[in-house]
Every structure is written in C-alpha cells, then in structure tokens.
Amino acid sequence: MTTTALQILNTVYGYPAFRGHQSQVIDHLTTGGDALLLMPTGGGKSLCYQIPSLLRPGTGIIISPLIALMQDQVSAVKQLGLRAAFLNSSLTLREAAQVERDLRAGDLDLLYIAPERLLQPRTLELLDEVNAAPPPAGLALFAIDEAHCVSQWGHDFRPEYLQLSLLVDRYPGVPRLACTATADERTRAEIITNLRLQDGAVFIGGFDRPNIRYRVVPKDEPRKQLLKFLRTEHPGDAGIVYCLARKKTEETAAFLAQHGIPAVPYHAGLDAATRRRHQERFLNEDGLVVCATIAFGMGIDKPDVRFVAHLDLPKSVEGYYQETGRAGRDGLPADAWMCYGLQDVVMLRKLIDAPPADGVEIDEMHRRRASQQLDTMLGYCEVTACRRQRLLAHFGETLAQPCGNCDTCLDPPETFDATVVAQKALSCVARTGQRFGAQHIIEVLRGGAADRVLRLGHDKLSTYGIGADVDPFTWRSIIRQLVAHGLLALDPEGYGGLRLTSAAGPVLRGEQVLKLRRDILAPRAAAGAGAGKKAKRAEAVLAAAEFEPDAATTALFDRLRNLRKRLAAEAGVPPYVIFHDKTLALMAQRRPTSEAALLGISGVGQAKLERYGEAFIAEIRAEESGVGEGVD
C-alpha cells in the first residue's frame, strides 16, 4: 500500500490502518484496473472508491440509485474536508449549472449522480468534455454503487443499470468499480456480464456480520411480539421494522406510537415530502423506529441502528441479508429479529403466481426464480443448526464452527419424531380434497365444530378429531414445517389451499421418519418490561468497545453525545456524521485534552479536528474539572 493512500486514511478519515481488502482494491483502482467488490454493509466500501478518487487526477463519479440520500452522502464527505456535490433532479437549474462548472474546472473530488441522470445525452456530453480536459479536470473513476441492481432476478433490479455497460466503450481509460453488499454467485456473474467486467478483478470481503444476532420466531400476534421485543431488548433504540404491505407499515407505526414507542411509516405511496421528513428524523433523532417496506434503507449510513425486525417473511435470502445488514454498522451488538408464519408463505406464493404481464416467457423464468428464492428463505427459517452457517453458505462462504450468536446456537431447538402427527396432517389434507387452508385442516384435526366443518361433512371423516391432543399453535408449526420441507404445497391460485406433493408419499406410508423442531409459545411480557435498559445503553456501547465502563466514563460519554447532537443540529447534519459512538467511547475512555491526543483517536481526521476539536476538548477538560454541560 502506498504511503500516500495511508496518509489520506490517517489525515482525512482518522483511521490508523486499512481493513480486509481495502488496500488491495485501492491499489488496483488507483493504477487503472476495473473491479467488482463485495463487502458487507459497514465494511468500508466507500473508502475503496473515495481514496482512489483523491489519488487519481480528476473527479470520481459515484453512480447511485438513491436520489433521496445523495444530499446526506455529500454532507458526510464534506465533513471530512472533501469537495463533493450531487447532480440530480432536486437541484435548481442554477444549482445544477454551478455543479457542472465545478466539474469542468476540476474543483470536485466526488460527484454523486443517479444512473438515469448519467444516461441522459446532455450528461454524457458533459462527461465527454470533462474526460478530454487536462488536469485538474478529468474523470478519476466510475464507482457503480449497489451494483446488484443490475441483476434482472434480484430484489432491487433497476433497468437503467443495464445501460451502464456503455461506460466501457465511451470511457475506456477510466477505471470502474462495481460494489455491493449483496450478491450470491449467480448475481455476481450477472454483474460481471451486464457491466462488462470480465477483465476486472473480483474482491470478496466476506459476508459475515458477527455483531448481528439472528433470530426467527413463529408468528403469534406479531405486533404484540414486536412490542415485547422492543420493550425488553431495545427500549430507546433506533431501528427498522420491515413489513410487506404499505398499509401494514402505517398500522404498525401507529400501534407502536400508541404504546409509547416513537415510530413513523415509510413506503413508496407516501408523498416525497413526507418520506424525506421521516427519513431525516430517522437519521437525526435518537430512538426513532421506522416501519417500512423495502422502499426504505438502501444507502442508509446510520451506524447506530440497533435492530432490524421483519414482521413478514422476506422474498429472498439476498433481500433479507441486505435488510438485516442495516443494523449494527458501527460494529456494536445488534439484532436481526423476524417472526413469520404460514400466511406469509401464502401471501408470497400468491404474488409469485399472479397472472403474468407482458413477456410471458420472461415472467415464467422470473416466477421459477422467485419460487426457488422463497424455498431457500423457508429453509433458513426452519433450520435447526447454526442459522449463521446456513446464511453464509447461501453466499458460498463456510463458517467452520457454529457462531454462538444466533437463536439456534444460544437456545438450541428441540426436535422430535413428528412422523405420526405428520401422517395425521397429510391424511387430513388428502381426505378433505386438497383444497383447504391450514386453519380449516387444524379445525378438522382437533374435532372443532365450526360451521364450515359441519356444513361440508368433514366431521364424518376418519381424520376428524384425531389431533385433539395437539394445541393449535403446535399444529400451525407442524403444517408450516411440512410446507417448508416440501411435503405440502400451496395451491397455485394462491388462496392458501394445501395439497400433497410427491415427497409426502414415503412419510404417509411410514417409509420415512420425519424430525421437526418443537416450537415453544413464548410467554407474554409485562407492559413495563425492560424500561430500565435505556439507562444502560451507554454502558453497553462502552463495554462493546472493550472498555470496563465506570460511572465517570459513562457520564462523560453521555455528555459527549449531547455535545455531538447540538453541533450536528448547528451544522445541519446527522449526529453520526460528526463522530460515531465508537469514537466518542474512545474519547470518554482516553480523555484527550490536546489536539495531538484527540487526533490519535480513531475516527478523528484533520478536517474534523479543525471543526470540532476545540469543543470536544473543552467538554473533556470541563468534566475533569467537575464542570460540564450535563446530560439531557
């Protein structure tokens, strides 16, 4: 690694050393090579194109699908002292013209631009002009962020990304970096093919996020389950709750707010001003929960998201991995919590089997791919071994030992010989005509007297009442697992009717023993459970940063956070843009009282020292003398 790049890392970003593949990627790009970079969320992808943009002559062009977030990204790099701008439809004609002048003059280190804007003839002509100009103008590189959007089978496909292959022929001397946190082997191949990166290097930084604890629970009044999870484990924490439907995001946000948890909805059906306002609140406030569809989250840099919850089953492992990756970007402990039930599978099957639009052949291919993705997601949910091992294996990565930080490791599920109960369920599905949903099947098995059961004569069947000794929760668990194991399938019309598959035969005939997990119905939590945990957040951050927090260090950490919040409000940026919690924890522990000492704290670069050093040193000195601004 060149000394120049290390100097930039030290002086601009305030970090002492590169991590993982960062130095290799920076070297490769700086010397003009193309590359595909896979690195987990929070792994430092942005450094891999920002530093080469500073080392190479000209401006680095960052192609991002996130118009709504470009302003935040530009504000963050400006805090580092970099010259940055964005070019999108939110600018006035005068503002856009100024950005173009700065680009022509070589007065920008980084320019963020949406693919739609870049592909406009006028923008390409501008880039042609800049590329042909002598230094300091020119194009340093193209960074294609969220490159998985180029995959036609991916969860975030953007058609305009396919057209970015024109960069190869139009700007042959400008290196390109495609980067993403989410791509299995098939998606990687699509990125390489569609962006014409066959001659580029591939850097895979690993997919493991060891600080995230993965948990899956069976649905049983999911909003109450969510409320219990937040009250007992994350009171006062910021987080994201993902729901499949727009209406459900609004209802869930209202439910949480009614129970004292600040929450707002976010989905594509809200007007742009409301979405922007809710996004800004999430970035700037402590402890806000956003209840969202997948329209929210890509590109969110907030490091202190302590949980991501799913109230509905995600459509794919790739989508789930990317969404859960928005938790714990600061490396501190975070939770990925999901509850799911058979109705989720019914809903997703219905979406998959919806009538095709134009292009039947493509739709049929997409349907098969979506069905495979759902089956893989079900397999992850029902796994009884280490959940992280299963997740990483999907991306081609092997974890040699169980992780010790997922639900199946921390509380290994009990399995039981479910052959007999499975035979009862499968027989009941067969005898009722293979057209009824789980609720009706359970009613028959338990000998219920529902009107529909009696009207259809299902109380006369041999399977009526043969499962009365099994409670409804357990029957739902068994049927859900039979679907996940491929012994039962949902009807192709998507109404939730169950039918037997060919795999059910050996179990029905007693030729195959079937083991299933025994789900336990969790007890309800008291209304005020977990209220005392909020006061311990500072201790948790300090402990996770490998300190032994004492009362004085914890108090100083809280004062530094309050100072950061005030300075952020004055600067009009989210608090984490000034310093991450980890950096504040180091300050609270080491108590630097000089500029040289503060510069030795990881995360404090030269520009931030000049902007904020005096204020933080003053707060630390005031604490040592027994005076401070106090805790809000």
Helices and strands as residue ranges (DSSP letters): H 3-8, I 9-13, H 22-30, E 35-38, H 45-55, E 59-63, H 67-79, E 84-87, H 93-105, E 110-113, H 115-118, H 121-132, E 139-144, G 147-150, H 159-162, G 163-165, H 166-170, E 176-180, H 185-194, E 201-204, E 212-218, H 222-233, E 238-242, H 246-258, E 263-266, H 272-284, E 289-292, E 305-310, H 317-324, E 334-340, H 342-352, H 360-382, H 387-394, H 407-410, E 415-417, H 419-431, H 438-445, H 451-455, G 458-460, H 472-484, E 488-490, E 498-500, H 504-508, E 515-517, G 531-536, H 537-544, H 551-571, H 575-578, H 581-590, H 595-599, H 606-624
